[in-house]
């Protein structure tokens, strides 16, 4: 029986972690303080997600490179610092095919390439590129725990 290796990465509130795949990237920051994120639902309801300082805010992008990383940083800034709401689209909405990035927040995030981007209000699942699909990311006091020993990542100032 094989034992899956996990990866622990220390991350401070003023840092961003990028997990990189061949066809997409994921940016992760800590919430840094108690806060709430509002999710606008297709049926005109709002869901409030309450975050603790060690919880995660993640942005998944369906491309790679400097331009995408700037976009990820901008989206994370809007979510964490400006409190921009998240919008969930109906499952058959044509715009879901055009989303360059999607977001999730909480103490645990599962990455999956087999869901429709932008249509899941559940904040524990996030659409990601195939290379990162299947990863589970958990918050810890000093950083994050990743379900696999991923090698392709970088940590930068946020």
Backbone as a printed PyTorch tensor [residue, N CA C, xyz], in Angstrom:
tensor([[[  0.8550,  -1.1800,   0.0000],
         [  0.0000,   0.0000,   0.0000],
         [  0.8950,   1.2360,   0.0000]],

        [[  0.6400,   2.1390,  -0.9340],
         [  1.4630,   3.3510,  -1.0060],
         [  0.9260,   4.4170,  -0.0520]],

        [[  1.8380,   5.1910,   0.4380],
         [  1.4800,   6.2880,   1.3290],
         [  1.6290,   7.5780,   0.5450]],

        [[  0.5910,   8.3820,   0.5070],
         [  0.6470,   9.6530,  -0.2030],
         [  1.4070,  10.6610,   0.6330]],

        [[  2.3300,  11.3200,   0.0040],
         [  3.0820,  12.3610,   0.7010],
         [  2.2900,  13.6530,   0.6580]],

        [[  2.3510,  14.3860,   1.7320],
         [  1.6980,  15.6850,   1.8250],
         [  2.7710,  16.7520,   1.7970]],

        [[  2.3840,  17.9490,   1.4630],
         [  3.3150,  19.0750,   1.4420],
         [  2.7730,  20.1340,   2.3820]],

        [[  3.5900,  20.5660,   3.3320],
         [  3.2760,  21.6950,   4.2120],
         [  4.0610,  22.8940,   3.7100]],

        [[  3.3880,  24.0230,   3.5960],
         [  4.0440,  25.2530,   3.1540],
         [  3.6700,  26.3560,   4.1330]],

        [[  4.6760,  26.9840,   4.6920],
         [  4.4580,  28.1100,   5.6000],
         [  4.1280,  29.3410,   4.7580]],

        [[  3.0600,  30.0290,   5.1400],
         [  2.6480,  31.2390,   4.4200],
         [  2.1820,  32.2770,   5.4320]],

        [[  2.6790,  33.4820,   5.2960],
         [  2.3110,  34.5970,   6.1610],
         [  1.1720,  35.3910,   5.5190]],

        [[  0.4510,  36.2070,   6.2980],
         [ -0.6510,  36.9920,   5.7400],
         [ -0.2350,  37.9760,   4.6380]],

        [[  1.0490,  38.3430,   4.5760],
         [  1.4910,  39.2730,   3.5380],
         [  2.1260,  38.5520,   2.3420]],

        [[  1.8490,  37.2400,   2.2110],
         [  2.4060,  36.4560,   1.1130],
         [  1.3110,  35.7890,   0.3020]],

        [[  1.6400,  35.4690,  -0.9380],
         [  0.7660,  34.7250,  -1.8290],
         [  1.5150,  33.4860,  -2.2980]],

        [[  0.8120,  32.3790,  -2.3180],
         [  1.3700,  31.1220,  -2.8020],
         [  0.7620,  30.8210,  -4.1550]],

        [[  1.6090,  30.5490,  -5.1300],
         [  1.1520,  30.1240,  -6.4530],
         [  1.4520,  28.6460,  -6.6240]],

        [[  0.4350,  27.8610,  -6.9620],
         [  0.6040,  26.4750,  -7.3840],
         [  0.4610,  26.4790,  -8.8930]],

        [[  1.4360,  25.9190,  -9.5970],
         [  1.4570,  26.0420, -11.0480],
         [  1.2990,  24.6960, -11.7390]],

        [[  0.3860,  24.6580, -12.6980],
         [  0.2110,  23.5150, -13.5720],
         [  0.6030,  23.9170, -14.9820]],

        [[  0.5040,  22.9970, -15.9160],
         [  0.8410,  23.3040, -17.3100],
         [ -0.1850,  24.2030, -17.9780]],

        [[ -1.4530,  24.0950, -17.5740],
         [ -2.5040,  24.8610, -18.2400],
         [ -3.2610,  25.7990, -17.3140]],

        [[ -2.7770,  25.9730, -16.0800],
         [ -3.4480,  26.8680, -15.1550],
         [ -2.6420,  27.0620, -13.8910]],

        [[ -3.0540,  28.0560, -13.1050],
         [ -2.3860,  28.3700, -11.8470],
         [ -3.4290,  28.6350, -10.7770]],

        [[ -2.9880,  28.4740,  -9.5350],
         [ -3.8210,  28.7570,  -8.3910],
         [ -3.0640,  29.7020,  -7.4810]],

        [[ -3.7050,  30.7860,  -7.0560],
         [ -3.1240,  31.7120,  -6.0920],
         [ -3.8730,  31.5980,  -4.7850]],

        [[ -3.1290,  31.5650,  -3.6690],
         [ -3.7320,  31.3800,  -2.3450],
         [ -3.1520,  32.4060,  -1.3800]],

        [[ -4.0240,  33.0610,  -0.6200],
         [ -3.6110,  33.9270,   0.4800],
         [ -4.3970,  33.5230,   1.7190]],

        [[ -3.8780,  33.9210,   2.8700],
         [ -4.6160,  33.7810,   4.1290],
         [ -5.5930,  34.9470,   4.2440]],

        [[ -6.7240,  34.7310,   4.8760],
         [ -7.6920,  35.8130,   5.0800],
         [ -7.0560,  36.9320,   5.9130]],

        [[ -6.1840,  36.5830,   6.8700],
         [ -5.4380,  37.5840,   7.6250],
         [ -6.1550,  38.1890,   8.8130]],

        [[ -7.4650,  38.1860,   8.7830],
         [ -8.2850,  38.7110,   9.8800],
         [ -9.6820,  38.1230,   9.7390]],

        [[-10.4880,  38.2600,  10.7930],
         [-11.8740,  37.8070,  10.6920],
         [-12.5780,  38.6800,   9.6670]],

        [[-13.2940,  38.0360,   8.7560],
         [-14.0130,  38.7830,   7.7230],
         [-15.1350,  37.9320,   7.1640]],

        [[-15.9270,  38.5440,   6.3200],
         [-16.9780,  37.8050,   5.6250],
         [-16.8760,  38.0690,   4.1320]],

        [[-17.2530,  37.0540,   3.3820],
         [-17.3560,  37.1900,   1.9300],
         [-18.8020,  36.9080,   1.5700]],

        [[-19.3610,  37.7450,   0.7360],
         [-20.7580,  37.5930,   0.3130],
         [-20.7770,  36.9000,  -1.0410]],

        [[-21.6710,  35.9080,  -1.1680],
         [-21.8400,  35.1860,  -2.4250],
         [-23.2220,  35.4980,  -2.9550]],

        [[-23.2850,  36.1150,  -4.1560],
         [-24.5540,  36.3970,  -4.8100],
         [-25.0040,  35.1820,  -5.5990]],

        [[-26.1930,  34.6780,  -5.3000],
         [-26.7220,  33.4640,  -5.9320],
         [-27.6310,  33.8090,  -7.1160]],

        [[-27.7860,  32.8700,  -8.0540],
         [-28.6420,  33.1200,  -9.2230],
         [-30.0980,  33.4090,  -8.8730]],

        [[-30.5720,  32.9150,  -7.7150],
         [-31.9790,  33.1050,  -7.3210],
         [-32.1920,  34.3630,  -6.4770]],

        [[-31.2660,  35.3050,  -6.5600],
         [-31.3440,  36.5980,  -5.8850],
         [-31.1260,  36.5050,  -4.3780]],

        [[-30.5880,  35.3880,  -3.9010],
         [-30.2400,  35.2500,  -2.4880],
         [-28.7650,  35.5760,  -2.3100]],

        [[-28.3900,  35.8210,  -1.0470],
         [-26.9900,  36.0300,  -0.7050],
         [-26.5990,  35.0400,   0.3900]],

        [[-25.3950,  34.4910,   0.2500],
         [-24.8270,  33.6130,   1.2690],
         [-23.6280,  34.3430,   1.8580]],

        [[-23.4880,  34.2880,   3.1730],
         [-22.3610,  34.9290,   3.8520],
         [-21.4060,  33.8430,   4.3410]],

        [[-20.1440,  33.9520,   3.9400],
         [-19.0980,  33.0550,   4.3950],
         [-18.2730,  33.8180,   5.4260]],

        [[-18.1410,  33.2600,   6.6200],
         [-17.3760,  33.9020,   7.6790],
         [-16.0090,  33.2440,   7.7750]],

        [[-14.9610,  34.0450,   7.6340],
         [-13.5930,  33.5440,   7.6150],
         [-12.8440,  33.9270,   8.8770]],

        [[-12.0010,  33.0260,   9.3270],
         [-11.0650,  33.2690,  10.4150],
         [ -9.7380,  33.7150,   9.7960]],

        [[ -8.8450,  34.3400,  10.5560],
         [ -7.5810,  34.8380,  10.0050],
         [ -6.7510,  33.7840,   9.2650]],

        [[ -6.7930,  32.5400,   9.7170],
         [ -5.9790,  31.5060,   9.0780],
         [ -6.6530,  30.8460,   7.8760]],

        [[ -7.9250,  31.1650,   7.6130],
         [ -8.6250,  30.5870,   6.4630],
         [ -8.0070,  31.0600,   5.1510]],

        [[ -8.3370,  30.3490,   4.0920],
         [ -7.7500,  30.5850,   2.7790],
         [ -8.7110,  31.2880,   1.8390]],

        [[ -8.1470,  32.1070,   0.9580],
         [ -8.8740,  32.6520,  -0.1810],
         [ -8.0570,  32.2420,  -1.4020]],

        [[ -8.6930,  31.5620,  -2.3430],
         [ -7.9740,  31.0150,  -3.4930],
         [ -8.6120,  31.4710,  -4.7990]],

        [[ -7.7610,  31.7120,  -5.7870],
         [ -8.2040,  32.0490,  -7.1400],
         [ -7.5600,  31.0550,  -8.0970]],

        [[ -8.3980,  30.4090,  -8.8910],
         [ -7.9340,  29.4590,  -9.8900],
         [ -8.0630,  30.1130, -11.2600]],

        [[ -6.9750,  30.0670, -12.0340],
         [ -6.9680,  30.6610, -13.3800],
         [ -6.6990,  29.5640, -14.4060]],

        [[ -7.2750,  29.7170, -15.5800],
         [ -7.1970,  28.7110, -16.6270],
         [ -6.1780,  29.0770, -17.6960]],

        [[ -5.0650,  29.6450, -17.2590],
         [ -3.9410,  29.9980, -18.1190],
         [ -2.7410,  30.1800, -17.1930]],

        [[ -1.5830,  30.4610, -17.7530],
         [ -0.3690,  30.6300, -16.9510],
         [  0.3930,  31.8680, -17.4100]],

        [[  1.3560,  32.2870, -16.6070],
         [  2.2410,  33.3800, -16.9830],
         [  2.0770,  34.6110, -16.1180]],

        [[  2.9310,  35.6090, -16.4060],
         [  2.9490,  36.8450, -15.6150],
         [  1.6180,  37.5850, -15.6320]],

        [[  0.9950,  37.6700, -16.7990],
         [ -0.2810,  38.3920, -16.9150],
         [ -1.3570,  37.7300, -16.0400]],

        [[ -1.4070,  36.4190, -16.0550],
         [ -2.3740,  35.6870, -15.2370],
         [ -2.0800,  35.8800, -13.7560]],

        [[ -0.8020,  35.8350, -13.3710],
         [ -0.4480,  36.0170, -11.9620],
         [ -0.8180,  37.4120, -11.4730]],

        [[ -0.6800,  38.4180, -12.3210],
         [ -1.1350,  39.7670, -11.9520],
         [ -2.6450,  39.7880, -11.7570]],

        [[ -3.3660,  39.0770, -12.6190],
         [ -4.8210,  38.9840, -12.4870],
         [ -5.2380,  38.2750, -11.2180]],

        [[ -4.5370,  37.1950, -10.8830],
         [ -4.8210,  36.4700,  -9.6440],
         [ -4.5970,  37.3850,  -8.4440]],

        [[ -3.4770,  38.0930,  -8.4320],
         [ -3.1910,  39.0260,  -7.3260],
         [ -4.2720,  40.1000,  -7.2280]],

        [[ -4.6950,  40.6260,  -8.3680],
         [ -5.7320,  41.6640,  -8.3670],
         [ -7.0440,  41.1250,  -7.8100]],

        [[ -7.4250,  39.9230,  -8.2350],
         [ -8.6760,  39.3310,  -7.7490],
         [ -8.5910,  39.0510,  -6.2470]],

        [[ -7.4630,  38.5340,  -5.7880],
         [ -7.3040,  38.2870,  -4.3560],
         [ -7.3460,  39.5860,  -3.5650]],

        [[ -6.7680,  40.6500,  -4.1070],
         [ -6.8260,  41.9570,  -3.4440],
         [ -8.2780,  42.4340,  -3.3470]],

        [[ -9.0230,  42.3050,  -4.4300],
         [-10.4280,  42.7190,  -4.4200],
         [-11.2350,  41.9390,  -3.3830]],

        [[-10.9810,  40.6470,  -3.2830],
         [-11.7220,  39.8120,  -2.3330],
         [-11.3180,  40.0930,  -0.8840]],

        [[-10.0130,  40.1230,  -0.6300],
         [ -9.5320,  40.2300,   0.7470],
         [ -9.5690,  41.6510,   1.2830]],

        [[ -9.1750,  42.6200,   0.4860],
         [ -9.0270,  43.9920,   0.9820],
         [-10.2370,  44.8820,   0.6970]],

        [[-10.9280,  44.6560,  -0.4090],
         [-12.0570,  45.5100,  -0.7970],
         [-13.3990,  44.8450,  -0.4870]],

        [[-13.3820,  43.5480,  -0.1320],
         [-14.5990,  42.7880,   0.1840],
         [-15.5600,  42.6830,  -1.0000]],

        [[-15.0120,  42.5040,  -2.1880],
         [-15.8340,  42.3210,  -3.3870],
         [-16.6290,  41.0280,  -3.2650]],

        [[-17.9290,  41.0450,  -3.5650],
         [-18.7270,  39.8170,  -3.4990],
         [-18.3490,  38.8350,  -4.6220]],

        [[-18.6510,  37.5800,  -4.3760],
         [-18.5190,  36.5200,  -5.3790],
         [-19.8850,  36.3340,  -6.0190]],

        [[-19.9140,  36.0900,  -7.3180],
         [-21.1650,  35.8340,  -8.0220],
         [-21.1790,  34.4010,  -8.5360]],

        [[-22.2860,  33.6940,  -8.2830],
         [-22.4620,  32.3330,  -8.7770],
         [-23.4150,  32.3980,  -9.9610]],

        [[-23.0220,  31.7630, -11.0560],
         [-23.8370,  31.7390, -12.2650],
         [-24.7250,  30.4910, -12.2780]],

        [[-25.8890,  30.5640, -12.9620],
         [-26.6850,  29.3380, -13.1470],
         [-25.8850,  28.3310, -13.9830]],

        [[-26.1520,  27.0340, -13.8060],
         [-25.3750,  25.9850, -14.4810],
         [-25.3710,  26.0990, -16.0000]],

        [[-26.4130,  26.6240, -16.5880],
         [-26.4840,  26.7130, -18.0570],
         [-26.1060,  28.1020, -18.5890]],

        [[-25.5100,  28.9410, -17.7830],
         [-25.1720,  30.2990, -18.2030],
         [-23.9790,  30.2760, -19.1640]],

        [[-24.0820,  30.9340, -20.3340],
         [-22.9940,  30.8820, -21.3200],
         [-21.6920,  31.5490, -20.8560]],

        [[-21.7720,  32.4620, -19.9060],
         [-20.5720,  33.1640, -19.4470],
         [-19.6220,  32.2420, -18.6880]],

        [[-20.1230,  31.1410, -18.1240],
         [-19.2420,  30.2380, -17.3770],
         [-18.1150,  29.7020, -18.2610]],

        [[-18.3440,  29.6240, -19.5590],
         [-17.3080,  29.1570, -20.4950],
         [-16.2460,  30.2250, -20.7520]],

        [[-16.5220,  31.4600, -20.3630],
         [-15.6250,  32.5810, -20.6470],
         [-14.8650,  33.0810, -19.4150]],

        [[-15.0920,  32.4800, -18.2720],
         [-14.4440,  32.9410, -17.0460],
         [-12.9530,  32.6110, -17.0710]],

        [[-12.0900,  33.6200, -16.9170],
         [-10.6550,  33.3430, -16.8700],
         [-10.1860,  32.8970, -15.4890]],

        [[-11.0100,  33.1940, -14.4460],
         [-10.6530,  32.8720, -13.0720],
         [-11.9150,  32.5940, -12.2680]],

        [[-11.7740,  31.7490, -11.2590],
         [-12.8580,  31.4750, -10.3120],
         [-12.2640,  31.4710,  -8.9080]],

        [[-13.1130,  31.6050,  -7.8830],
         [-12.6210,  31.7850,  -6.5150],
         [-13.3120,  30.8490,  -5.5240]],

        [[-12.6300,  30.6290,  -4.4010],
         [-13.1880,  29.8860,  -3.2720],
         [-12.5280,  30.4060,  -2.0020]],

        [[-13.1800,  30.1680,  -0.8660],
         [-12.6360,  30.6150,   0.4190],
         [-13.0840,  29.6620,   1.5100]],

        [[-12.2220,  29.4830,   2.5000],
         [-12.5600,  28.6450,   3.6400],
         [-11.3340,  27.9610,   4.2080]],

        [[-11.5670,  27.0240,   5.1100],
         [-10.4410,  26.3310,   5.7400],
         [ -9.9820,  25.1100,   4.9480]],

        [[-10.7670,  24.7090,   3.9420],
         [-10.4410,  23.5530,   3.1130],
         [-10.9580,  23.8010,   1.7040]],

        [[-10.1140,  23.5350,   0.7040],
         [-10.5200,  23.7130,  -0.6940],
         [-10.0650,  22.4930,  -1.4890]],

        [[-11.0090,  21.8660,  -2.2070],
         [-10.7140,  20.7310,  -3.0780],
         [-10.7330,  21.2060,  -4.5250]],

        [[ -9.7110,  20.8600,  -5.2780],
         [ -9.6100,  21.2750,  -6.6820],
         [-10.1460,  20.1700,  -7.5860]],

        [[-10.9670,  20.5710,  -8.5790],
         [-11.5990,  19.6020,  -9.4560],
         [-11.7270,  20.1890, -10.8570]],

        [[-11.2590,  19.4610, -11.8650],
         [-11.3530,  19.9480, -13.2410],
         [-12.6440,  19.5260, -13.9230]],

        [[-13.4890,  18.7650, -13.2440],
         [-14.7060,  18.2380, -13.8600],
         [-15.9730,  18.9450, -13.4140]],

        [[-15.8670,  20.2060, -13.0360],
         [-17.0460,  20.9860, -12.6760],
         [-17.1280,  22.2030, -13.5950]],

        [[-18.2930,  22.8080, -13.6540],
         [-18.4980,  23.9770, -14.5080],
         [-18.0420,  25.2170, -13.7470]],

        [[-17.0670,  25.9680, -14.2950],
         [-16.5450,  27.1540, -13.5930],
         [-17.6360,  28.1730, -13.2570]],

        [[-17.5780,  28.6860, -12.0280],
         [-18.4590,  29.7800, -11.6230],
         [-19.8500,  29.3810, -11.2040]],

        [[-20.1430,  28.0770, -11.1430],
         [-21.5110,  27.6510, -10.8520],
         [-21.6670,  26.9700,  -9.4970]],

        [[-20.6080,  26.9220,  -8.7020],
         [-20.6560,  26.2060,  -7.4180],
         [-20.5710,  27.1720,  -6.2410]],

        [[-21.6620,  27.3290,  -5.4980],
         [-21.6080,  28.1910,  -4.3180],
         [-20.8610,  27.5350,  -3.1570]],

        [[-20.6860,  26.1930,  -3.2140],
         [-19.9500,  25.5090,  -2.1570],
         [-18.5160,  25.9940,  -2.2020]],

        [[-18.0300,  26.5320,  -1.1150],
         [-16.7020,  27.1370,  -1.1070],
         [-15.5980,  26.1440,  -0.7730]],

        [[-15.9430,  24.8580,  -0.6620],
         [-14.8960,  23.8650,  -0.4310],
         [-14.4870,  23.1640,  -1.7230]],

        [[-15.0550,  23.5690,  -2.8710],
         [-14.6890,  22.9820,  -4.1500],
         [-14.4160,  24.1080,  -5.1430]],

        [[-13.3660,  23.9240,  -5.9510],
         [-12.9500,  24.9680,  -6.8790],
         [-12.5170,  24.3310,  -8.1860]],

        [[-13.0260,  24.8500,  -9.2860],
         [-12.6290,  24.3790, -10.6060],
         [-11.1630,  24.7520, -10.8290]],

        [[-10.3790,  23.8070, -11.3330],
         [ -8.9520,  24.0390, -11.5570],
         [ -8.5200,  23.2990, -12.8200]],

        [[ -7.3290,  23.6190, -13.2840],
         [ -6.7850,  22.9340, -14.4560],
         [ -6.5500,  21.4620, -14.1140]],

        [[ -6.4410,  20.6490, -15.1330],
         [ -6.2930,  19.2060, -14.9510],
         [ -5.0620,  18.8410, -14.1150]],

        [[ -3.9620,  19.5730, -14.2860],
         [ -2.7250,  19.2860, -13.5470],
         [ -2.8960,  19.4210, -12.0330]],

        [[ -3.7750,  20.3170, -11.5940],
         [ -3.9690,  20.5540, -10.1660],
         [ -5.2150,  19.8520,  -9.6210]],

        [[ -6.0260,  19.2880, -10.5070],
         [ -7.2550,  18.6150, -10.1100],
         [ -6.9440,  17.4550,  -9.1620]],

        [[ -7.7660,  17.3220,  -8.1430],
         [ -7.5920,  16.2600,  -7.1640],
         [ -6.8600,  16.6950,  -5.9080]],

        [[ -6.1970,  17.8410,  -5.9570],
         [ -5.5080,  18.3320,  -4.7650],
         [ -6.5240,  18.8000,  -3.7310]],

        [[ -6.1810,  18.5790,  -2.4800],
         [ -6.9600,  19.1310,  -1.3730],
         [ -6.0270,  20.0280,  -0.5870]],

        [[ -6.4760,  21.2540,  -0.3300],
         [ -5.6660,  22.2450,   0.3670],
         [ -6.3750,  22.5820,   1.6730]],

        [[ -5.6480,  22.4380,   2.7770],
         [ -6.1990,  22.7200,   4.0990],
         [ -5.4000,  23.8280,   4.7680]],

        [[ -6.1050,  24.6850,   5.4710],
         [ -5.4580,  25.7310,   6.2430],
         [ -4.8260,  25.1210,   7.4850]],

        [[ -3.7010,  25.6800,   7.8810],
         [ -3.0960,  25.3400,   9.1640],
         [ -2.7060,  26.6570,   9.8360]],

        [[ -2.3290,  26.5990,  11.0790],
         [ -2.0320,  27.8220,  11.8260],
         [ -0.9640,  28.6640,  11.1350]],

        [[  0.0900,  28.0400,  10.6410],
         [  1.1990,  28.7890,  10.0520],
         [  1.2620,  28.7150,   8.5290]],

        [[  0.3140,  28.0620,   7.9010],
         [  0.3950,  27.9380,   6.4450],
         [ -0.6970,  27.0730,   5.8930]],

        [[ -0.3030,  26.1850,   4.9620],
         [ -1.2650,  25.2940,   4.3410],
         [ -0.6910,  23.8870,   4.2690]],

        [[ -1.5950,  22.9230,   4.1590],
         [ -1.2560,  21.5260,   3.9380],
         [ -1.8730,  21.1370,   2.6010]],

        [[ -1.0550,  20.5630,   1.7220],
         [ -1.5320,  20.1090,   0.4160],
         [ -1.5090,  18.5910,   0.4160]],

        [[ -2.5360,  17.9670,  -0.1470],
         [ -2.6960,  16.5190,  -0.0840],
         [ -1.6170,  15.7460,  -0.8280]],

        [[ -0.8420,  16.3930,  -1.6600],
         [  0.2390,  15.7300,  -2.3830],
         [  1.5180,  16.5510,  -2.2590]],

        [[  2.6220,  15.9240,  -2.5190],
         [  3.9200,  16.5990,  -2.4350],
         [  4.1870,  17.3490,  -3.7430]],

        [[  3.4570,  18.4120,  -3.9600],
         [  3.5770,  19.2100,  -5.1780],
         [  4.9190,  19.9400,  -5.1840]],

        [[  5.5680,  19.9660,  -6.3280],
         [  6.8920,  20.5830,  -6.4480],
         [  6.8530,  21.9410,  -7.1560]],

        [[  5.8530,  22.1550,  -7.9940],
         [  5.8230,  23.3550,  -8.8320],
         [  4.9880,  24.4570,  -8.1550]],

        [[  5.6670,  25.2210,  -7.2860],
         [  5.0040,  26.3170,  -6.5790],
         [  6.0200,  27.4170,  -6.3170]],

        [[  5.4900,  28.6110,  -5.9960],
         [  6.3520,  29.7090,  -5.5720],
         [  5.6000,  30.5860,  -4.5810]],

        [[  6.3580,  31.2020,  -3.7050],
         [  5.8280,  32.0570,  -2.6630],
         [  6.3730,  33.4610,  -2.8950]],

        [[  5.4770,  34.4670,  -2.9050],
         [  5.8760,  35.8590,  -3.1400],
         [  5.2040,  36.7700,  -2.1320]],

        [[  5.7010,  38.0050,  -2.0400],
         [  5.0150,  39.0250,  -1.2450],
         [  3.7030,  39.3670,  -1.9440]],

        [[  2.6600,  39.5730,  -1.1540],
         [  1.3480,  39.9450,  -1.6810],
         [  1.2480,  41.4530,  -1.5770]]])
